[in-house]
Amino acid sequence: MTLAIVTAALVIALISTALLYALFQRPQDKGYRLEVEPTEAALVKDIFTGEVRAYLPGNYTLTLGFDRVVGGVSLKDEPWNPPPEGASTADKVNVTLDLVVVKQKILQLEEGPDAERITLEAIRKAWTEISYENRNQLIGIKIAAARQNALIIRKLEDLFDAEEEEVGALASRTKYVVKKDMLKEIEEEINQYLVTNVTEPWGVEVLVEVHDAKLPERLQEVAEEIEAAIQEGKATKDRAAAAGVTSQEAFWAEVLVDGLNALGGHMRKRGGAR
Protein backbone atom coordinates (compact mmCIF):
# COMPACT_ATOMS: atom_id res chain seq x y z
CA MET A 1 0.00 0.00 0.00
CA THR A 2 2.83 2.38 0.93
CA LEU A 3 4.62 1.67 -2.38
CA ALA A 4 1.46 2.40 -4.34
CA ILE A 5 1.00 5.72 -2.54
CA VAL A 6 4.62 6.71 -3.20
CA THR A 7 4.32 5.76 -6.89
CA ALA A 8 1.12 7.77 -7.29
CA ALA A 9 2.71 10.76 -5.61
CA LEU A 10 5.70 10.60 -7.95
CA VAL A 11 3.45 10.47 -11.01
CA ILE A 12 1.44 13.46 -9.79
CA ALA A 13 4.65 15.37 -9.08
CA LEU A 14 6.01 14.71 -12.57
CA ILE A 15 2.77 15.82 -14.22
CA SER A 16 2.63 18.95 -12.06
CA THR A 17 6.23 19.78 -12.89
CA ALA A 18 5.57 19.45 -16.63
CA LEU A 19 2.48 21.67 -16.37
CA LEU A 20 4.27 24.35 -14.34
CA TYR A 21 7.22 24.25 -16.74
CA ALA A 22 4.94 24.79 -19.70
CA LEU A 23 2.87 27.51 -18.05
CA PHE A 24 5.68 29.67 -16.66
CA GLN A 25 8.10 29.54 -19.58
CA ARG A 26 8.82 32.70 -21.51
CA PRO A 27 6.70 32.83 -24.70
CA GLN A 28 9.71 32.26 -26.95
CA ASP A 29 10.68 29.12 -25.00
CA LYS A 30 7.29 27.40 -24.87
CA GLY A 31 7.61 25.53 -28.17
CA TYR A 32 10.02 23.90 -30.58
CA ARG A 33 10.20 23.91 -34.33
CA LEU A 34 9.01 21.10 -36.59
CA GLU A 35 10.09 21.15 -40.23
CA VAL A 36 8.24 18.76 -42.54
CA GLU A 37 9.87 17.91 -45.87
CA PRO A 38 7.98 18.63 -49.15
CA THR A 39 7.28 14.96 -49.94
CA GLU A 40 6.37 13.90 -46.42
CA ALA A 41 3.78 14.40 -43.70
CA ALA A 42 4.42 14.26 -39.96
CA LEU A 43 2.36 12.72 -37.16
CA VAL A 44 2.39 14.40 -33.75
CA LYS A 45 0.83 12.94 -30.59
CA ASP A 46 -0.44 14.87 -27.60
CA ILE A 47 1.09 12.90 -24.72
CA PHE A 48 -1.75 13.80 -22.35
CA THR A 49 -4.86 13.28 -24.52
CA GLY A 50 -3.40 10.67 -26.89
CA GLU A 51 -4.69 12.61 -29.90
CA VAL A 52 -2.65 12.17 -33.09
CA ARG A 53 -2.48 15.13 -35.48
CA ALA A 54 -1.15 15.24 -39.05
CA TYR A 55 1.04 17.99 -40.46
CA LEU A 56 1.57 18.76 -44.16
CA PRO A 57 4.93 20.01 -45.50
CA GLY A 58 5.98 23.25 -43.84
CA ASN A 59 7.31 24.72 -40.57
CA TYR A 60 5.41 24.49 -37.31
CA THR A 61 5.80 25.28 -33.63
CA LEU A 62 4.95 22.44 -31.25
CA THR A 63 4.28 22.69 -27.53
CA LEU A 64 7.23 21.51 -25.48
CA GLY A 65 6.27 18.91 -22.91
CA PHE A 66 2.96 18.16 -24.63
CA ASP A 67 3.62 17.31 -28.29
CA ARG A 68 5.75 14.43 -29.48
CA VAL A 69 6.56 13.54 -33.09
CA VAL A 70 5.68 9.85 -33.47
CA GLY A 71 6.33 9.27 -37.18
CA GLY A 72 5.84 10.29 -40.76
CA VAL A 73 4.33 9.08 -44.01
CA SER A 74 5.32 9.57 -47.63
CA LEU A 75 3.20 11.77 -49.90
CA LYS A 76 4.85 10.35 -53.03
CA ASP A 77 3.24 7.93 -55.45
CA GLU A 78 4.45 4.34 -54.80
CA PRO A 79 3.50 2.04 -57.72
CA TRP A 80 4.55 -1.61 -57.41
CA ASN A 81 3.92 -5.08 -58.81
CA PRO A 82 2.10 -7.57 -56.58
CA PRO A 83 3.32 -11.17 -56.99
CA PRO A 84 1.16 -13.22 -59.42
CA GLU A 85 -1.37 -15.38 -57.58
CA GLY A 86 -4.09 -17.70 -58.80
CA ALA A 87 -7.72 -17.60 -57.72
CA SER A 88 -10.60 -20.01 -58.36
CA THR A 89 -13.40 -19.39 -60.81
CA ALA A 90 -16.99 -20.51 -60.25
CA ASP A 91 -16.20 -23.80 -62.02
CA LYS A 92 -13.08 -24.43 -59.85
CA VAL A 93 -10.45 -23.44 -62.41
CA ASN A 94 -7.38 -21.69 -61.04
CA VAL A 95 -6.80 -18.51 -63.08
CA THR A 96 -3.89 -16.11 -62.58
CA LEU A 97 -4.57 -12.42 -63.10
CA ASP A 98 -1.57 -10.37 -64.21
CA LEU A 99 -2.06 -6.96 -62.59
CA VAL A 100 0.05 -4.01 -61.43
CA VAL A 101 -0.51 -1.22 -58.92
CA VAL A 102 -0.16 1.91 -61.06
CA LYS A 103 -1.01 4.32 -58.25
CA GLN A 104 -0.60 4.09 -54.50
CA LYS A 105 -0.42 7.25 -52.42
CA ILE A 106 -2.02 9.07 -49.53
CA LEU A 107 -5.39 10.50 -50.59
CA GLN A 108 -4.70 14.16 -51.36
CA LEU A 109 -7.39 16.57 -52.50
CA GLU A 110 -6.16 19.76 -54.14
CA GLU A 111 -9.45 21.65 -54.44
CA GLY A 112 -12.58 22.20 -52.42
CA PRO A 113 -13.40 23.74 -49.02
CA ASP A 114 -12.63 20.48 -47.17
CA ALA A 115 -9.59 19.44 -49.24
CA GLU A 116 -6.99 20.07 -46.53
CA ARG A 117 -9.10 18.51 -43.77
CA ILE A 118 -9.72 15.38 -45.83
CA THR A 119 -6.02 15.09 -46.72
CA LEU A 120 -4.94 15.49 -43.08
CA GLU A 121 -7.49 12.87 -42.01
CA ALA A 122 -6.18 10.47 -44.68
CA ILE A 123 -2.62 10.96 -43.37
CA ARG A 124 -3.78 10.27 -39.82
CA LYS A 125 -5.64 7.11 -40.88
CA ALA A 126 -2.62 5.77 -42.76
CA TRP A 127 -0.63 5.97 -39.54
CA THR A 128 -3.19 4.99 -36.90
CA GLU A 129 -5.36 2.40 -38.69
CA ILE A 130 -2.60 0.16 -40.07
CA SER A 131 1.05 -0.59 -39.52
CA TYR A 132 2.26 1.95 -42.08
CA GLU A 133 5.64 0.31 -42.73
CA ASN A 134 3.78 -2.88 -43.76
CA ARG A 135 1.37 -1.07 -46.09
CA ASN A 136 2.33 -2.98 -49.24
CA GLN A 137 1.77 -6.33 -47.56
CA LEU A 138 -1.60 -5.26 -46.13
CA ILE A 139 -2.75 -3.71 -49.40
CA GLY A 140 -1.58 -6.85 -51.22
CA ILE A 141 -3.92 -8.91 -49.02
CA LYS A 142 -6.82 -6.65 -50.02
CA ILE A 143 -5.90 -6.98 -53.70
CA ALA A 144 -5.87 -10.78 -53.37
CA ALA A 145 -9.34 -10.67 -51.80
CA ALA A 146 -10.63 -8.42 -54.58
CA ARG A 147 -9.13 -10.75 -57.19
CA GLN A 148 -10.87 -13.77 -55.66
CA ASN A 149 -14.19 -11.91 -55.41
CA ALA A 150 -14.00 -11.05 -59.11
CA LEU A 151 -13.17 -14.58 -60.30
CA ILE A 152 -15.41 -16.68 -58.03
CA ILE A 153 -18.55 -15.30 -59.70
CA ARG A 154 -17.32 -16.13 -63.22
CA LYS A 155 -16.81 -19.31 -65.17
CA LEU A 156 -13.99 -20.18 -67.53
CA GLU A 157 -16.17 -19.43 -70.54
CA ASP A 158 -16.82 -15.92 -69.16
CA LEU A 159 -13.08 -15.18 -69.19
CA PHE A 160 -11.84 -16.92 -72.34
CA ASP A 161 -12.95 -17.47 -75.93
CA ALA A 162 -12.19 -20.91 -77.36
CA GLU A 163 -10.67 -20.54 -80.83
CA GLU A 164 -9.59 -23.21 -83.30
CA GLU A 165 -5.91 -23.06 -84.24
CA GLU A 166 -4.47 -25.05 -87.13
CA VAL A 167 -1.44 -27.16 -86.21
CA GLY A 168 -1.11 -28.98 -89.52
CA ALA A 169 -2.80 -29.63 -92.81
CA LEU A 170 -5.50 -31.85 -91.29
CA ALA A 171 -5.33 -31.06 -87.57
CA SER A 172 -6.37 -28.25 -85.26
CA ARG A 173 -6.44 -27.53 -81.57
CA THR A 174 -8.41 -25.30 -79.24
CA LYS A 175 -6.67 -22.15 -78.06
CA TYR A 176 -8.09 -20.12 -75.16
CA VAL A 177 -7.95 -16.36 -75.73
CA VAL A 178 -8.70 -13.97 -72.87
CA LYS A 179 -11.64 -11.59 -73.29
CA LYS A 180 -10.23 -8.07 -73.01
CA ASP A 181 -13.58 -6.48 -72.21
CA MET A 182 -13.97 -8.89 -69.29
CA LEU A 183 -10.51 -7.92 -67.98
CA LYS A 184 -11.63 -4.28 -68.00
CA GLU A 185 -14.77 -5.17 -66.10
CA ILE A 186 -12.76 -7.09 -63.49
CA GLU A 187 -10.31 -4.19 -63.20
CA GLU A 188 -13.17 -1.80 -62.37
CA GLU A 189 -14.55 -4.19 -59.76
CA ILE A 190 -11.16 -4.57 -58.07
CA ASN A 191 -10.61 -0.80 -57.97
CA GLN A 192 -14.05 -0.21 -56.47
CA TYR A 193 -13.30 -2.84 -53.81
CA LEU A 194 -10.05 -1.04 -52.99
CA VAL A 195 -11.85 2.30 -52.59
CA THR A 196 -14.20 0.75 -50.02
CA ASN A 197 -11.65 -1.41 -48.21
CA VAL A 198 -8.41 0.58 -48.46
CA THR A 199 -8.94 4.25 -49.34
CA GLU A 200 -11.88 4.93 -47.05
CA PRO A 201 -10.62 3.15 -43.89
CA TRP A 202 -6.84 3.59 -44.38
CA GLY A 203 -6.55 6.86 -46.31
CA VAL A 204 -4.44 5.32 -49.11
CA GLU A 205 -5.59 5.69 -52.71
CA VAL A 206 -4.84 2.56 -54.77
CA LEU A 207 -5.42 1.98 -58.48
CA VAL A 208 -4.63 -1.25 -60.34
CA GLU A 209 -4.54 -2.25 -64.00
CA VAL A 210 -5.33 -5.83 -65.04
CA HIS A 211 -3.24 -6.77 -68.07
CA ASP A 212 -3.88 -10.47 -68.62
CA ALA A 213 -5.44 -13.68 -67.33
CA LYS A 214 -3.63 -17.01 -67.59
CA LEU A 215 -4.66 -20.64 -67.34
CA PRO A 216 -2.44 -23.25 -65.69
CA GLU A 217 -0.26 -24.98 -68.31
CA ARG A 218 -1.64 -28.40 -67.45
CA LEU A 219 -5.21 -27.17 -67.85
CA GLN A 220 -4.41 -25.97 -71.35
CA GLU A 221 -2.95 -29.39 -72.13
CA VAL A 222 -6.03 -31.16 -70.74
CA ALA A 223 -8.30 -28.91 -72.77
CA GLU A 224 -6.37 -29.85 -75.91
CA GLU A 225 -6.59 -33.57 -75.01
CA ILE A 226 -10.35 -33.29 -74.48
CA GLU A 227 -10.74 -31.49 -77.79
CA ALA A 228 -8.69 -34.19 -79.52
CA ALA A 229 -10.90 -36.87 -77.97
CA ILE A 230 -14.01 -35.04 -79.16
CA GLN A 231 -12.62 -34.84 -82.69
CA GLU A 232 -11.73 -38.53 -82.59
CA GLY A 233 -15.25 -39.33 -81.40
CA LYS A 234 -16.71 -37.39 -84.29
CA ALA A 235 -14.46 -39.26 -86.72
CA THR A 236 -15.56 -42.64 -85.27
CA LYS A 237 -19.20 -41.62 -85.59
CA ASP A 238 -18.68 -40.67 -89.26
CA ARG A 239 -16.98 -43.99 -90.00
CA ALA A 240 -19.79 -45.87 -88.23
CA ALA A 241 -22.42 -44.08 -90.28
CA ALA A 242 -20.57 -44.93 -93.47
CA ALA A 243 -20.34 -48.60 -92.44
CA GLY A 244 -23.98 -48.84 -91.35
CA VAL A 245 -23.19 -49.69 -87.69
CA THR A 246 -23.56 -47.81 -84.38
CA SER A 247 -20.78 -45.60 -82.98
CA GLN A 248 -20.29 -48.05 -80.09
CA GLU A 249 -19.94 -51.01 -82.46
CA ALA A 250 -17.47 -49.08 -84.60
CA PHE A 251 -15.46 -48.13 -81.48
CA TRP A 252 -15.13 -51.73 -80.27
CA ALA A 253 -14.34 -52.89 -83.79
CA GLU A 254 -11.48 -50.40 -83.92
CA VAL A 255 -10.27 -51.53 -80.50
CA LEU A 256 -10.34 -55.14 -81.71
CA VAL A 257 -8.47 -54.30 -84.90
CA ASP A 258 -5.84 -52.35 -82.93
CA GLY A 259 -5.48 -55.27 -80.53
CA LEU A 260 -5.06 -57.80 -83.35
CA ASN A 261 -2.51 -55.57 -85.06
CA ALA A 262 -0.56 -55.27 -81.83
CA LEU A 263 -0.72 -59.05 -81.30
CA GLY A 264 0.38 -59.69 -84.87
CA GLY A 265 3.35 -57.42 -84.43
CA HIS A 266 4.27 -59.20 -81.22
CA MET A 267 4.06 -62.64 -82.91
CA ARG A 268 6.20 -61.44 -85.81
CA LYS A 269 8.84 -60.26 -83.35
CA ARG A 270 8.85 -63.65 -81.63
CA GLY A 271 9.09 -65.44 -84.97
CA GLY A 272 11.98 -63.26 -86.02
CA ALA A 273 13.77 -64.00 -82.78
CA ARG A 274 13.79 -67.77 -83.49
N, C-alpha and C positions, 0 to 999 in steps of 0.2 A: 504494500500500500504506500509506504514511504517513497519507494523508488518511482512509483507512478506519479506521485505528487510532484517530486523533484523534476521528472521528465516533462510534465505538463507545464511547470513553471518556467523551465528553460525554453520551451517552444513559444510560450507567451512572450517571454523576454526578447527572443530573437525577432518575433513579428513586430513587437513594439519598437525595437531598435530600428528595424527597416522602415517603419512608418515615420518615425521621428526624423530619420536621416533624410527621407524623401521630402518631408514637409518643411524642414528648416534649412535646406540647402539654398544657396544663392540661385537665382533664376537661371544663370548661365551654366550652373553645375548640375541641374536637375535631370538632364538627359544625355544621351550619347547618339552619335551619328550612325545611320545605317545607309549604306550605298548599295543599291541593287543594280546589277549589270543589265545592259539593254536586252539581252536574250534570256533573262531569267526572271523569276518571281521569288519573293522571300516569304516565309511563314514565321510569324511571331506569336508567341504564347504569353498570355497574362498569367503569371505564376500564382496569382491568388484566385482568379475566377476560372482558370482553365480554358478561357476563350482563345481560339486560334484565329489570327487575322492574316490576310494576304496583302502583300505589297507589290505593286507593279514597278518596273524600272524607274529609278529616280533616287533622290536623297531625302532621308527622313530623320526625324528626331524621336528616339524612343525614351521611355521613362526608365531611368536607372532604378534598379531594385524591384521593378514590376514586370518589365518586358524582357523576354528572352527569345532570341532567334533560334528556332528549332529545325530549320531546314530550308530547302529551296527546290523549285521545279523548273524545268526547261520550258521556254516558250517557243522553241524551234520545232519545225516539222520533223518527224522521225519515222519515215517510211521504212518498211522491212519486209522480209519474205518469211511467212510462217512455213514450217516444215510440211511437206505433202503428207496428208493423212486420208485414209479411206473412210467411207461411211456407207451404211446399208441403204439400199432403195427399198421400196415397198415390197418388191418380189425377192428380197434377200440377196441382191447382187452388190458386191463391194465396189464402189466407184470412187475414184480419187479426183477431187477437184483441184486444179492448178490455179491458185489465187495469190495475189500479192496485196499487201497493205500499202496503198499509194499515198495515204494521208493519215497521220496520227499526231495530234497536237492538242494542247489545252484549248478548250473552247474559248475563242476570243471574238467578241463582237466589236466592230469598229464604229457602228452608227446606232443611233437611237438613244432615248432618254435613260434607259436602264443598261446600256452597253457595258459601262465600267462595273456596275454592281454585279451583273451576270458573269463577267469575266473573273472578277475577284472571288465570287462564289465557286466558280469552276476550279480555280486554283486551290481554294481551300478544300474542296471535295477530293481533288486528286491526291492531296496529302493526308487527309484524315480518314477517307473512306476505304482506301486500299494501301498496301505497302508499295509506295511509289517506285522504289528501286526495282520491284518485281513486276512492273506494269506490263512489259511485253508478255511475260508468262501468263499473267492473269487475263490479259486481253486475248491471248492465243486460245485460252480455254473457252472464252465466249465465242470466238470465231468457230471453234470446233463444234460447239453446240448449235450455232446457227447453220453450219454446214449440214449437220445431221438432220436438223429440222426441215431443211430444204429438200433433202434427198429421200427421207422416209415417207413422204407423201407422193412420191413419183415412182413409176415403174421404168424398167430399162427402155421400153419402147417410147416413153415420154422424153428420154434424154438423147436417144440415138436413132438415126435412120439406117435401115439395113439396105445396103446397095450391093448389086452383083458386080463382081470384078473378074474380068477374064484373066486366067492364068495359063492359057494355052489355046490351041486351035479349037478343042472340043470341050474344054473344062472351064469352070468358073467357081468362084467362092464368094461367100457373103462377107462384106466389109462393113463395120459399124462406124458411121460418121456422126459426130456430135452435132446436135441442133443448136446453132448459134443463138437463135432467138430464145431458146430455153435457158441458155447460160446467162443471158441478160436478165431474164426474169428471176433466176436464182440469185444473181448479184444484187438486184434491188431488194429481195427479201432479206438477204444477209445484212445489207446495210441498214435496213429498217430495224432489224433485230438489234444491231449494235447501237443505234440511237437510243432505243429503249433500255438496253441492258448495260451500256457502257457510258455513253455521253451524258445521259440524264442523271444516273446515280454517281458517276465517278468524275464527271467534268472533262473527259477526254474525248475529242472528236476523232472518229475512226472511219475511214472509207476504204473499201476493198474493191478490186477488180478481179473478176473470174475469167481466166483466159482459156481454160480447156477442161475437159472431163475425160478420164481414162479408165478403160476396163482392165482388170487383171489379165496378164498375158495368157494364163491357162484358160480363162473364160473365153477369150477370143479363139483359142485353139479348139475348145469344146464346141463352140458355136459353129466353127468350120466343119468339125467332124459330124455334127448333127445335120448340117446342111448337105454334106456329102452322102449321109445315110438316106436323107429324104430324096435326093436325086437318084440314088441307087434303087430306092423303092419304086420311084416313078418308072425307072427303066425296066424293072422286073414286071411291073404291072403292064407296061406296053408289050413286052415280050409274051406275057401270058395271054393278053387279048389277041395277039397275032396267032398264037398257037391254039386258041380255043379252050384254054384251061383257066382255073382260078389263079389269083396271085399267089395264094398259099401253096397250091400244087406246083406252080412254077418255081417258087422259092425252094421247096424241098427237092425238086428235081435238080436244081442247080447245085444244091448242097451235095446231093448224091453224086452228080457228075464230078464235082470238085474232089469229093472223097475218093472216087474210083481213079481219077487222074493221079491223085497223090499216092494211092496204093500202087498203081501201075509204075510210077516212077520209083517207088521203093523196091518193087520186085525187080525192075531192070537193074537197079544198083546192086542188088544181091546177086543177080545172075552174072553181072559183069565181074563181081568179086571172085566168083568161082573160077 
